[in-house]
Amino acid sequence: MNRILIFLLSCAAVAVTLRARAASVDADGTGTPKITGLKCEYATDPIGLDVRSPQLSWRMEADGRGVLQSAYRIVVATSEDDLAQDKGIWDSGFCPSSRSSGIRYEGPALESRTPYFWKVQVRCADGRLTEWSDAAGFETGLMDESDWLSDWIAYAPGSPGRVLYFKATHVDARPVAKARLYIAGLGFYEMSINGRKVGNHVLDPAQSTYNRRVYYSTYDVKEYLATENVLLVAVAPGWYGMPKLRMQLEITHPDGQRTILTAGHMRAVTTGPTVHSTIFDGELYDARLDVPDLRAPYVPAGLMNKEWSLAHIADAPGGKMTAQKMEAIEVVDSLVPQLLGEPAPGVYVFDTKQNLAGWAALRVRGERGRTVTMKFAESLYGNGLVNQENLRNAKATDTYICKGEGVETWEPKFTYHGFRYIQVEGLPQAPAEGDIRVRIVRNAVAETGSFRCSDELLNRIHKMVKATEASNLHSVPTDCPQRDERMGWLNDMTVRIEQALYNFDLSRFYPKFIADVSDTQDEAGTITCVAPYRFGARPADPVSASYLLLAWKTYEFYGNAGVIEEHYDGMKAWVDYLASRTDDGIVDYSYYGDWSPPTAFAVDSTSAVSRDTPGRMMSTGYLYYCASILSEMAALTGRDEDRARYRELAERTAEAFDRTYWNEEAGGYAANNQAANSFALFLGLVGEDRIDRVVGNLADDVAAHDYHLTTGNLCTKYLMEMLTRYGHAETAYRIATQKTYPSWGYMLENGATTLWERWEYATGDAMNSHNHPMMGSVDSWFYKYLLGIVPDIAHPGFERFTIRPYIVGDLRFAEGEFRSIKGPIRSAWRKEKGSLALDVSIPAGSVATVYVPTTRPGSVTESGRRIGKSETIRLLGQDGDWAVYEVGSGDYRFRSEWKK
Ligand code: BGC
């Protein structure tokens, strides 16, 4: 232990000198680096932005090694011509900085509905100046409430779960220079212009606490417009309840004149063919009720008849109109499921082969009135029919009633399901290939991570975790996509954040979700178990450290300090609330704690509360954790008083934790079980003199359970990480590669394609989702320990990071990539005869501390050469089985002796 500590201290000292000597790991590059990947608020050329001082970011691309940025210059202009001539409304001048993300625009106030253009130039640490980047753009939306000229409209028959269709016709022969649509149809809307769907968002806008915040989307609709236009907006209840619409279509003509159409123009309304639409139950669409003139270029003269009526001006939902900045939900993929068979006459069951979230599209030729139903489920009964028991109250059924006019195609628009199997009933004949197609639906965030190794089981676990996260991105990080829940549970998020961040670009998704959490907060500082608050309790379980962690990790991964600044007061109020709920330093409540351990370790067979891991211990530990993070956030944002105050709170809490839960006789915490000991180690609450005992007990306990875990959703993460960090990587590896209960391999052996909520296999009417990310922290263990890619919060946005692979078990190789905001980071190692090959890629603008595994420190070479002095690699020291180097950007091929 001491050896590691001394090593770390010397590393810290080296890191300090390195800042000064940055140029020494710089510049054997060929060709000047290029500036690419310009983003504003983490989006490429966004329109409809409402941020007053948006954050800018870019990347450097370079062929050579050791490229670092030493200064940047940004110019922002209101025209491309001005930008080309460097005439901006804001010129940052050269700012000495190695940062390339989270850089605030600091020019004059931005105006609504205005396009801006910007570019960046960088000075490298070796003095070279890059070319200017290509121009990028952003356009503001409706920044102020006063920009909204539109009322909200609604119509009473929308209330029993029906979809409303609002329609207008607009005739104008003048040419169009620019057209923007700003729209918020609550719960969900879909707009079409002249029969063509506007954009590709589905289940839009993002859900929110509607009386605090309402998201609107902005579209460029110039190409949709003709002289004669039919505007149609379908609005469904979604998460809101009763459909309501606000929209503004702003058409600018070449002479500068503007035509603005608002919801007030869209008051012709009909209930149309969607008889009901709810998220949990599904949709019922009666094609016979299709309104004949729905898409025709006129509004029927006689409104207030059987079909058409007049929408009324409605009360506003109450929340602040906010531009939707995260990636929308989209149909990201389609597939044709396999027909499994006909388990009962006329009942067909399809298998997608993968548990997922989305819906199915139907193609049918049936007589008028024929009813076809599609039922969605995660599992089947022995008789081959779908088992919907674990969906609890969700009907998850879509129904289509035929019009009887040839081949009809239909798919729902305002619901989604979590499923692997679809049971189709009512078809006139056996389905042909392609009659059922599956749409996969989630927020269209980019994938950022890949992982592969020589053990196929681990590859399958990785795929399973990634698929689970992908199924649970529906404008909040949901707990599951299938049953009557689908909520952003903050307890789960406390451990999910990292596994999701390695796999997907959540630079916009997480700031949105933090805002959801903040919107639940009351004056006492309490937040709620789920955000938006539709389930669970107020105050949230104290294990909901995710409020702070979401902001902290968003900063760490993307260099976004804005989220910390924006939510600092809220996070502080939550920590203060928790502190107010302590009794002699111990937090006095807990609901879930280390939730859902294997049932033998729960209070009883029907419960998911841990028997051995005290809930209040978890609550208190998280108070310590949150107070520590808050203290660091205070330091970061220049709040010195708070820094000291929360440090002190953390110390007091640590002392209470120790006093209450340390068990001297046993040499562990509380019941000396896996959860308690790994949690205390993770928090850094175990004193030097106790570490060996605690770690020893932890490892022995795992061995005593035949290398199986006894932990729930939270401590599983800490168990794997602490075993690895404290010298028992082999034990962690054995847990990861188990195939018997309880383990991830056991899930796979029992047919899982996404993670279960329980370690047990269960399909009945209870809490047993089969698509539940909370048990997936093993995937961040793959990235952090097998690939070894770990960010450094002292240098956020991957300006500095570590690559420290652990060579474990019988693994012959592991390889993968994480596409960081600086560019792709790669780590790939392979055992060769007596030696080990480690290939790494460090993006331009970054410096990495690379731990090269070796059993003989002097044996390390790079690209076939011994590592000399003048290169972009510097030896920092030796730490156990690793030779540690500081490495500048570029691709490297390390080889070393490895005799294990
Ligand atoms: C959710 C879980 C959550 C739990 C807490 C469940 O209903 O699905 O994800 O951890 O509630 O009680």
Residues whose N, C-alpha, C, O or C-beta is under 5 A from the ligand:
A	BS01	BGC	D479 W489 N491 D492 Y592 W595
